[in-house]
Every structure is written in structure tokens, then in C-alpha cells.
Amino acid sequence: MSCRDIEPLVVARVIGEVVDSFNPSVKMNVIYCYNNGSKQVFNSHEFMPPVIAAKPRVDIGGEDMRSAYTLIMTDPDVPGPSDPYLREHLHWIVTDIPGSTDASFGKEIMSYESPKPIIGIHRYVFLLYNQNRGRQTVKPPATRDHFNTRKFAAENGLGSPVAAVYFNAQRETAARRR
């Protein structure tokens, strides 16, 4: 992985507002499947709410199945990007994901909550952490609101992320009537 992999995260202020700078070292693919097909998440791509309603498939690279990872999905733009005073809102946490598998092999400690942006264009961030101590107890936060990724990672001994990707979404406009 190179600086090009991290640059979109800096430009979008994911690095800075959500996490500190890090060196990506594990491959992660996030793919949403819906009735008409599937779409992979790439930095800054926009997704419509129906596409992101169900939890995605998250494929994890990693060295081997003895490695364990924690996946976090968060929205740093709540209630709206111009005044995100409720930053962050937690959408999903999966722990104990074996390396070279996908998130379905892990332990979901916070179930997937579909993104439903109301005001403006929101960033939805997927962060992957290597559980340095292998299988370890990662405690779920008491609430989804006012989540703090940095604080959560520190409290659970997760260190810096090893992969990250984000997408944008906004409320679907209502059908216009005459």
C-alpha cells in the first residue's frame, strides 16, 4: 500500500477527524449486495440508501487465520456535515475476524444499523484494526451516539487502523409531484 491509498482519507478529513494518520497494511474490500447486483466501496464514491440498507460483505486480507481483526463502521457527520455536534454515530462493530476471511466469521458486538442520512452528504467510514493480542475481549460501547473511534481503539488496545475506506451517502430526494 502506498501514499495514494491514504491520500483520499486525508482529503476527506477521515484522517484528522476520525483517526490519526496510519500506515495501511491489510487489504480490505467492502461490498454491498442488493437486488440488482453488488457495488464495492471505494473512497469518496456515493451510494444511495437502498444499496446500503443491508450489511455489506467485508473481505479481510491479513497474514493468516491466526490473526484477528476488529471492524468498525462509523458516521462522523451526525446530524449534518456542516454542524456535526453529535459526532460520531456508530453503525457496526465486528470483532475476532480471522485474517484472510470475511466479517461473517467474526463476532458482531454491535449489529449493523443502516445509514439514514437526513441532512447533507455524510461520510461512512469502515476501519479495520489488528487485535494485537489475537482473540481478545473488545467491549461494546454503551451507546451508538457520541462514539469516538480513537477512544474506543485506545480503551480496547487496538492501536492504529490497518485499513480504512469510506463512502458518501445522502438522503434520497422525494419523487416530485405536479
HELIX and SHEET records of a PDB file:
HELIX    1   1 CYS A    3  VAL A   11  1                                   9    
HELIX    2   2 VAL A   14  GLU A   17  1                                   4    
HELIX    3   3 ALA A  103  PHE A  105  5                                   3    
HELIX    4   4 THR A  149  GLU A  155  1                                   7    
SHEET    1   A 3 GLY A  37  GLN A  40  0                                        
SHEET    2   A 3 MET A  28  TYR A  34 -1                                        
SHEET    3   A 3 ARG A  57  ILE A  60 -1                                        
SHEET    1   B 6 GLU A  46  PHE A  47  0                                        
SHEET    2   B 6 PRO A 161  ALA A 169  1                                        
SHEET    3   B 6 HIS A 122  ASN A 130 -1                                        
SHEET    4   B 6 ALA A  68  ASP A  75 -1                                        
SHEET    5   B 6 HIS A  89  PRO A  98 -1                                        
SHEET    6   B 6 LYS A 107  MET A 110 -1                                        
END                                                                             
